[in-house]
C-alpha cells in the first residue's frame, strides 16, 4: 500500500530535506509535486486542496522560516498534515457497554465483509481476550451463512446458526439473546452486501440497525476502489450512523487514495486495515504510523507489536539458549525461522515497516519473493531428520533426491544450503560476542547496498 505515493513523495521531499533556506518559490515547486503525487494516488480532490493549503500556510510561517533545519521542518509538517487527514490517532472500538456489545457490519457486495467479520472476531479474541459470537443475517447469498460458519470454526469463536428463509431482524435479535444467555462479550452481525442506490436493501439495514441498536456500525469497503470508496462510505453514512470503517484489500492497493480520503469525506475514522487474505491479516489503523510509512520512516511500533503477537516465544527462547550454549544452528532451526517469518506476513510486509526502506533501490525490493519461503520450506521438508541435523552429509545423490521430493532443482537445494551456511555463521557470531556484536555486524545492512540479509529469499 502507498508504494507509488511513498516513492513520489520521498523523491520530492528529498530535494528540499537538506535545504538551508526555504523560499516561497521552492515551497511552491515542492507542493506542486506533492499535489500531483496525491492526485495520482487517487486521493479525492477536496482532500488534496485542503492538505496542500495547510502545508503551504505552515511552510511559509515562522515555524519553518526560523528553524535551523527548515527542510527537515517542512518534512515534519507534511507528516503531521498526513496524520490529520487520516484522523491523527487510532480510534479503538467502543465496547464499554453492558455485554454483549453488538457490532453491525455493513458494506457493498464483494467488499470482503464476511472475511472481515472472521478477522475482527479473531482480533477481539486474541488481542482483547473477548468471547465472541458471530451470526449471518445475509439471507440472499446462499453460501454466506455456510462461509461464516466455516470461518468461525477456523478463528475459534461461536457461530449462531441461521437460515435463508428467516428475516434478518429475527436472526440478529435471536443471536443477541443467545449471546446474552451464554455470557458472550461481543456479538458481530454480518449483513448482506448491498448497493447504496438499492432503496429496498438500504431500508432493510436501517430496520435491522433500529432493532438491535449496535454500539459499533462498521462500514467495510474495498480500498482498491480508491476515492470511490470514500464516496460510497459517505452515501452509507447518510443512511446509517456509522461509527467507523474497515478498509480491506490494502495489501493489493499501491495507491492508497481511500485511506487518505475517507476520514475527510465521511468524518468517520478508519478503525482497521485488512492486509491480506488470512484471518490473521487485520491491523488496527494508526494514522501516525501510516504517515511514517508513507514518508519512508518505517513503523517500528507495529513491527514490535506484530512480533509479540505472532512470534512463538518458546521457540525463540529455545533457539536463543541453544545458540548461547554454542550448540549448532541446524536446518530444523532454519525452517522454524522461515515459518516465524511467514507468520509475520513475509519479507514484503516486514520491509514496509522498516525505517529507511524508501531509500532502497527498486531492483532490491523487486527481488524479494515471499513465495520462496514455501519453496525453501518444501526443500527442508524433503530432507531426512538426520540431514536436517547434519547438513554437511548432503552431497550429490542426496541433493538430487531432495530436489525431486520438493519439486525443485538441484541448484535450488544448493542455494538453500548456501543461505543456511550464511545464517549459521551469523548465529556463531552471536554465541561468541552476544547480540551487540551481531547488531554491529548488521550495521552494514543499513543502506542495503550489499543486498538483503542472509537467509532472505530471492527470485
Secondary structure as a PSIPRED ss2 file (coil, helix, strand):
# PSIPRED VFORMAT (PSIPRED V4.0)

   1 X C   1.000  0.000  0.000
   2 X C   1.000  0.000  0.000
   3 X H   0.000  1.000  0.000
   4 X H   0.000  1.000  0.000
   5 X H   0.000  1.000  0.000
   6 X H   0.000  1.000  0.000
   7 X H   0.000  1.000  0.000
   8 X H   0.000  1.000  0.000
   9 X H   0.000  1.000  0.000
  10 X H   0.000  1.000  0.000
  11 X H   0.000  1.000  0.000
  12 X H   0.000  1.000  0.000
  13 X H   0.000  1.000  0.000
  14 X H   0.000  1.000  0.000
  15 X H   0.000  1.000  0.000
  16 X H   0.000  1.000  0.000
  17 X H   0.000  1.000  0.000
  18 X C   1.000  0.000  0.000
  19 X C   1.000  0.000  0.000
  20 X C   1.000  0.000  0.000
  21 X C   1.000  0.000  0.000
  22 X C   1.000  0.000  0.000
  23 X C   1.000  0.000  0.000
  24 X H   0.000  1.000  0.000
  25 X H   0.000  1.000  0.000
  26 X H   0.000  1.000  0.000
  27 X H   0.000  1.000  0.000
  28 X H   0.000  1.000  0.000
  29 X H   0.000  1.000  0.000
  30 X H   0.000  1.000  0.000
  31 X H   0.000  1.000  0.000
  32 X H   0.000  1.000  0.000
  33 X H   0.000  1.000  0.000
  34 X H   0.000  1.000  0.000
  35 X H   0.000  1.000  0.000
  36 X H   0.000  1.000  0.000
  37 X H   0.000  1.000  0.000
  38 X H   0.000  1.000  0.000
  39 X H   0.000  1.000  0.000
  40 X H   0.000  1.000  0.000
  41 X C   1.000  0.000  0.000
  42 X C   1.000  0.000  0.000
  43 X C   1.000  0.000  0.000
  44 X C   1.000  0.000  0.000
  45 X H   0.000  1.000  0.000
  46 X H   0.000  1.000  0.000
  47 X H   0.000  1.000  0.000
  48 X H   0.000  1.000  0.000
  49 X H   0.000  1.000  0.000
  50 X H   0.000  1.000  0.000
  51 X H   0.000  1.000  0.000
  52 X H   0.000  1.000  0.000
  53 X H   0.000  1.000  0.000
  54 X H   0.000  1.000  0.000
  55 X H   0.000  1.000  0.000
  56 X H   0.000  1.000  0.000
  57 X H   0.000  1.000  0.000
  58 X H   0.000  1.000  0.000
  59 X H   0.000  1.000  0.000
  60 X C   1.000  0.000  0.000
  61 X C   1.000  0.000  0.000
  62 X H   0.000  1.000  0.000
  63 X H   0.000  1.000  0.000
  64 X H   0.000  1.000  0.000
  65 X H   0.000  1.000  0.000
  66 X C   1.000  0.000  0.000
  67 X C   1.000  0.000  0.000
  68 X C   1.000  0.000  0.000
  69 X C   1.000  0.000  0.000
  70 X H   0.000  1.000  0.000
  71 X H   0.000  1.000  0.000
  72 X H   0.000  1.000  0.000
  73 X H   0.000  1.000  0.000
  74 X H   0.000  1.000  0.000
  75 X H   0.000  1.000  0.000
  76 X H   0.000  1.000  0.000
  77 X H   0.000  1.000  0.000
  78 X H   0.000  1.000  0.000
  79 X H   0.000  1.000  0.000
  80 X H   0.000  1.000  0.000
  81 X H   0.000  1.000  0.000
  82 X H   0.000  1.000  0.000
  83 X H   0.000  1.000  0.000
  84 X H   0.000  1.000  0.000
  85 X H   0.000  1.000  0.000
  86 X H   0.000  1.000  0.000
  87 X C   1.000  0.000  0.000
  88 X C   1.000  0.000  0.000
  89 X C   1.000  0.000  0.000
  90 X C   1.000  0.000  0.000
  91 X C   1.000  0.000  0.000
  92 X C   1.000  0.000  0.000
  93 X C   1.000  0.000  0.000
  94 X C   1.000  0.000  0.000
  95 X C   1.000  0.000  0.000
  96 X C   1.000  0.000  0.000
  97 X C   1.000  0.000  0.000
  98 X C   1.000  0.000  0.000
  99 X C   1.000  0.000  0.000
 100 X C   1.000  0.000  0.000
 101 X E   0.000  0.000  1.000
 102 X E   0.000  0.000  1.000
 103 X E   0.000  0.000  1.000
 104 X E   0.000  0.000  1.000
 105 X E   0.000  0.000  1.000
 106 X E   0.000  0.000  1.000
 107 X E   0.000  0.000  1.000
 108 X C   1.000  0.000  0.000
 109 X C   1.000  0.000  0.000
 110 X C   1.000  0.000  0.000
 111 X C   1.000  0.000  0.000
 112 X C   1.000  0.000  0.000
 113 X H   0.000  1.000  0.000
 114 X H   0.000  1.000  0.000
 115 X H   0.000  1.000  0.000
 116 X H   0.000  1.000  0.000
 117 X H   0.000  1.000  0.000
 118 X H   0.000  1.000  0.000
 119 X H   0.000  1.000  0.000
 120 X H   0.000  1.000  0.000
 121 X H   0.000  1.000  0.000
 122 X H   0.000  1.000  0.000
 123 X H   0.000  1.000  0.000
 124 X H   0.000  1.000  0.000
 125 X H   0.000  1.000  0.000
 126 X H   0.000  1.000  0.000
 127 X H   0.000  1.000  0.000
 128 X C   1.000  0.000  0.000
 129 X C   1.000  0.000  0.000
 130 X C   1.000  0.000  0.000
 131 X C   1.000  0.000  0.000
 132 X E   0.000  0.000  1.000
 133 X E   0.000  0.000  1.000
 134 X E   0.000  0.000  1.000
 135 X E   0.000  0.000  1.000
 136 X E   0.000  0.000  1.000
 137 X C   1.000  0.000  0.000
 138 X C   1.000  0.000  0.000
 139 X C   1.000  0.000  0.000
 140 X C   1.000  0.000  0.000
 141 X C   1.000  0.000  0.000
 142 X C   1.000  0.000  0.000
 143 X C   1.000  0.000  0.000
 144 X H   0.000  1.000  0.000
 145 X H   0.000  1.000  0.000
 146 X H   0.000  1.000  0.000
 147 X H   0.000  1.000  0.000
 148 X H   0.000  1.000  0.000
 149 X H   0.000  1.000  0.000
 150 X H   0.000  1.000  0.000
 151 X H   0.000  1.000  0.000
 152 X H   0.000  1.000  0.000
 153 X H   0.000  1.000  0.000
 154 X H   0.000  1.000  0.000
 155 X H   0.000  1.000  0.000
 156 X C   1.000  0.000  0.000
 157 X C   1.000  0.000  0.000
 158 X E   0.000  0.000  1.000
 159 X E   0.000  0.000  1.000
 160 X E   0.000  0.000  1.000
 161 X C   1.000  0.000  0.000
 162 X C   1.000  0.000  0.000
 163 X C   1.000  0.000  0.000
 164 X C   1.000  0.000  0.000
 165 X C   1.000  0.000  0.000
 166 X C   1.000  0.000  0.000
 167 X C   1.000  0.000  0.000
 168 X H   0.000  1.000  0.000
 169 X H   0.000  1.000  0.000
 170 X H   0.000  1.000  0.000
 171 X H   0.000  1.000  0.000
 172 X H   0.000  1.000  0.000
 173 X H   0.000  1.000  0.000
 174 X H   0.000  1.000  0.000
 175 X H   0.000  1.000  0.000
 176 X H   0.000  1.000  0.000
 177 X H   0.000  1.000  0.000
 178 X H   0.000  1.000  0.000
 179 X H   0.000  1.000  0.000
 180 X H   0.000  1.000  0.000
 181 X H   0.000  1.000  0.000
 182 X C   1.000  0.000  0.000
 183 X C   1.000  0.000  0.000
 184 X C   1.000  0.000  0.000
 185 X C   1.000  0.000  0.000
 186 X E   0.000  0.000  1.000
 187 X E   0.000  0.000  1.000
 188 X E   0.000  0.000  1.000
 189 X E   0.000  0.000  1.000
 190 X E   0.000  0.000  1.000
 191 X C   1.000  0.000  0.000
 192 X C   1.000  0.000  0.000
 193 X C   1.000  0.000  0.000
 194 X C   1.000  0.000  0.000
 195 X C   1.000  0.000  0.000
 196 X C   1.000  0.000  0.000
 197 X C   1.000  0.000  0.000
 198 X C   1.000  0.000  0.000
 199 X H   0.000  1.000  0.000
 200 X H   0.000  1.000  0.000
 201 X H   0.000  1.000  0.000
 202 X H   0.000  1.000  0.000
 203 X H   0.000  1.000  0.000
 204 X H   0.000  1.000  0.000
 205 X H   0.000  1.000  0.000
 206 X H   0.000  1.000  0.000
 207 X H   0.000  1.000  0.000
 208 X H   0.000  1.000  0.000
 209 X H   0.000  1.000  0.000
 210 X H   0.000  1.000  0.000
 211 X H   0.000  1.000  0.000
 212 X H   0.000  1.000  0.000
 213 X C   1.000  0.000  0.000
 214 X C   1.000  0.000  0.000
 215 X C   1.000  0.000  0.000
 216 X E   0.000  0.000  1.000
 217 X E   0.000  0.000  1.000
 218 X E   0.000  0.000  1.000
 219 X E   0.000  0.000  1.000
 220 X E   0.000  0.000  1.000
 221 X E   0.000  0.000  1.000
 222 X E   0.000  0.000  1.000
 223 X H   0.000  1.000  0.000
 224 X H   0.000  1.000  0.000
 225 X H   0.000  1.000  0.000
 226 X C   1.000  0.000  0.000
 227 X H   0.000  1.000  0.000
 228 X H   0.000  1.000  0.000
 229 X H   0.000  1.000  0.000
 230 X H   0.000  1.000  0.000
 231 X H   0.000  1.000  0.000
 232 X H   0.000  1.000  0.000
 233 X H   0.000  1.000  0.000
 234 X H   0.000  1.000  0.000
 235 X H   0.000  1.000  0.000
 236 X H   0.000  1.000  0.000
 237 X H   0.000  1.000  0.000
 238 X H   0.000  1.000  0.000
 239 X H   0.000  1.000  0.000
 240 X C   1.000  0.000  0.000
 241 X C   1.000  0.000  0.000
 242 X C   1.000  0.000  0.000
 243 X C   1.000  0.000  0.000
 244 X E   0.000  0.000  1.000
 245 X E   0.000  0.000  1.000
 246 X E   0.000  0.000  1.000
 247 X E   0.000  0.000  1.000
 248 X E   0.000  0.000  1.000
 249 X C   1.000  0.000  0.000
 250 X H   0.000  1.000  0.000
 251 X H   0.000  1.000  0.000
 252 X H   0.000  1.000  0.000
 253 X C   1.000  0.000  0.000
 254 X C   1.000  0.000  0.000
 255 X C   1.000  0.000  0.000
 256 X C   1.000  0.000  0.000
 257 X H   0.000  1.000  0.000
 258 X H   0.000  1.000  0.000
 259 X H   0.000  1.000  0.000
 260 X H   0.000  1.000  0.000
 261 X H   0.000  1.000  0.000
 262 X H   0.000  1.000  0.000
 263 X H   0.000  1.000  0.000
 264 X H   0.000  1.000  0.000
 265 X H   0.000  1.000  0.000
 266 X H   0.000  1.000  0.000
 267 X C   1.000  0.000  0.000
 268 X C   1.000  0.000  0.000
 269 X C   1.000  0.000  0.000
 270 X E   0.000  0.000  1.000
 271 X E   0.000  0.000  1.000
 272 X E   0.000  0.000  1.000
 273 X E   0.000  0.000  1.000
 274 X E   0.000  0.000  1.000
 275 X C   1.000  0.000  0.000
 276 X C   1.000  0.000  0.000
 277 X C   1.000  0.000  0.000
 278 X C   1.000  0.000  0.000
 279 X C   1.000  0.000  0.000
 280 X C   1.000  0.000  0.000
 281 X C   1.000  0.000  0.000
 282 X E   0.000  0.000  1.000
 283 X E   0.000  0.000  1.000
 284 X E   0.000  0.000  1.000
 285 X C   1.000  0.000  0.000
 286 X C   1.000  0.000  0.000
 287 X H   0.000  1.000  0.000
 288 X H   0.000  1.000  0.000
 289 X H   0.000  1.000  0.000
 290 X H   0.000  1.000  0.000
 291 X H   0.000  1.000  0.000
 292 X H   0.000  1.000  0.000
 293 X H   0.000  1.000  0.000
 294 X H   0.000  1.000  0.000
 295 X C   1.000  0.000  0.000
 296 X C   1.000  0.000  0.000
 297 X C   1.000  0.000  0.000
 298 X C   1.000  0.000  0.000
 299 X C   1.000  0.000  0.000
 300 X H   0.000  1.000  0.000
 301 X H   0.000  1.000  0.000
 302 X H   0.000  1.000  0.000
 303 X H   0.000  1.000  0.000
 304 X H   0.000  1.000  0.000
 305 X H   0.000  1.000  0.000
 306 X H   0.000  1.000  0.000
 307 X H   0.000  1.000  0.000
 308 X H   0.000  1.000  0.000
 309 X H   0.000  1.000  0.000
 310 X H   0.000  1.000  0.000
 311 X C   1.000  0.000  0.000
 312 X C   1.000  0.000  0.000
 313 X H   0.000  1.000  0.000
 314 X H   0.000  1.000  0.000
 315 X H   0.000  1.000  0.000
 316 X H   0.000  1.000  0.000
 317 X H   0.000  1.000  0.000
 318 X H   0.000  1.000  0.000
 319 X H   0.000  1.000  0.000
 320 X H   0.000  1.000  0.000
 321 X H   0.000  1.000  0.000
 322 X H   0.000  1.000  0.000
 323 X H   0.000  1.000  0.000
 324 X H   0.000  1.000  0.000
 325 X C   1.000  0.000  0.000
 326 X C   1.000  0.000  0.000
 327 X C   1.000  0.000  0.000
 328 X C   1.000  0.000  0.000
 329 X C   1.000  0.000  0.000
 330 X C   1.000  0.000  0.000
 331 X H   0.000  1.000  0.000
 332 X H   0.000  1.000  0.000
 333 X H   0.000  1.000  0.000
 334 X H   0.000  1.000  0.000
 335 X H   0.000  1.000  0.000
 336 X H   0.000  1.000  0.000
 337 X H   0.000  1.000  0.000
 338 X H   0.000  1.000  0.000
 339 X H   0.000  1.000  0.000
 340 X H   0.000  1.000  0.000
 341 X H   0.000  1.000  0.000
 342 X H   0.000  1.000  0.000
 343 X H   0.000  1.000  0.000
 344 X C   1.000  0.000  0.000
 345 X C   1.000  0.000  0.000
 346 X H   0.000  1.000  0.000
 347 X H   0.000  1.000  0.000
 348 X H   0.000  1.000  0.000
 349 X H   0.000  1.000  0.000
 350 X H   0.000  1.000  0.000
 351 X H   0.000  1.000  0.000
 352 X H   0.000  1.000  0.000
 353 X H   0.000  1.000  0.000
 354 X C   1.000  0.000  0.000
 355 X C   1.000  0.000  0.000
 356 X C   1.000  0.000  0.000
 357 X H   0.000  1.000  0.000
 358 X H   0.000  1.000  0.000
 359 X H   0.000  1.000  0.000
 360 X C   1.000  0.000  0.000
 361 X C   1.000  0.000  0.000
 362 X H   0.000  1.000  0.000
 363 X H   0.000  1.000  0.000
 364 X H   0.000  1.000  0.000
 365 X H   0.000  1.000  0.000
 366 X H   0.000  1.000  0.000
 367 X H   0.000  1.000  0.000
 368 X E   0.000  0.000  1.000
 369 X C   1.000  0.000  0.000
 370 X C   1.000  0.000  0.000
 371 X H   0.000  1.000  0.000
 372 X H   0.000  1.000  0.000
 373 X H   0.000  1.000  0.000
 374 X H   0.000  1.000  0.000
 375 X H   0.000  1.000  0.000
 376 X H   0.000  1.000  0.000
 377 X H   0.000  1.000  0.000
 378 X H   0.000  1.000  0.000
 379 X H   0.000  1.000  0.000
 380 X H   0.000  1.000  0.000
 381 X H   0.000  1.000  0.000
 382 X C   1.000  0.000  0.000
 383 X C   1.000  0.000  0.000
 384 X C   1.000  0.000  0.000
 385 X H   0.000  1.000  0.000
 386 X H   0.000  1.000  0.000
 387 X H   0.000  1.000  0.000
 388 X H   0.000  1.000  0.000
 389 X H   0.000  1.000  0.000
 390 X C   1.000  0.000  0.000
 391 X H   0.000  1.000  0.000
 392 X H   0.000  1.000  0.000
 393 X H   0.000  1.000  0.000
 394 X C   1.000  0.000  0.000
 395 X C   1.000  0.000  0.000
 396 X H   0.000  1.000  0.000
 397 X H   0.000  1.000  0.000
 398 X H   0.000  1.000  0.000
 399 X H   0.000  1.000  0.000
 400 X H   0.000  1.000  0.000
 401 X H   0.000  1.000  0.000
 402 X H   0.000  1.000  0.000
 403 X H   0.000  1.000  0.000
 404 X H   0.000  1.000  0.000
 405 X H   0.000  1.000  0.000
 406 X H   0.000  1.000  0.000
 407 X C   1.000  0.000  0.000
 408 X C   1.000  0.000  0.000
 409 X C   1.000  0.000  0.000
 410 X H   0.000  1.000  0.000
 411 X H   0.000  1.000  0.000
 412 X H   0.000  1.000  0.000
 413 X H   0.000  1.000  0.000
 414 X H   0.000  1.000  0.000
 415 X H   0.000  1.000  0.000
 416 X H   0.000  1.000  0.000
 417 X H   0.000  1.000  0.000
 418 X H   0.000  1.000  0.000
 419 X H   0.000  1.000  0.000
 420 X H   0.000  1.000  0.000
 421 X H   0.000  1.000  0.000
 422 X H   0.000  1.000  0.000
 423 X H   0.000  1.000  0.000
 424 X H   0.000  1.000  0.000
 425 X H   0.000  1.000  0.000
 426 X H   0.000  1.000  0.000
 427 X H   0.000  1.000  0.000
 428 X H   0.000  1.000  0.000
 429 X H   0.000  1.000  0.000
 430 X H   0.000  1.000  0.000
 431 X H   0.000  1.000  0.000
 432 X H   0.000  1.000  0.000
 433 X H   0.000  1.000  0.000
 434 X H   0.000  1.000  0.000
 435 X H   0.000  1.000  0.000
 436 X H   0.000  1.000  0.000
 437 X H   0.000  1.000  0.000
 438 X H   0.000  1.000  0.000
 439 X H   0.000  1.000  0.000
 440 X H   0.000  1.000  0.000
 441 X H   0.000  1.000  0.000
 442 X H   0.000  1.000  0.000
 443 X H   0.000  1.000  0.000
 444 X H   0.000  1.000  0.000
 445 X H   0.000  1.000  0.000
 446 X H   0.000  1.000  0.000
 447 X H   0.000  1.000  0.000
 448 X C   1.000  0.000  0.000
 449 X C   1.000  0.000  0.000
 450 X C   1.000  0.000  0.000
 451 X C   1.000  0.000  0.000
 452 X C   1.000  0.000  0.000
 453 X C   1.000  0.000  0.000
 454 X C   1.000  0.000  0.000
 455 X C   1.000  0.000  0.000
 456 X C   1.000  0.000  0.000
 457 X C   1.000  0.000  0.000
 458 X E   0.000  0.000  1.000
 459 X C   1.000  0.000  0.000
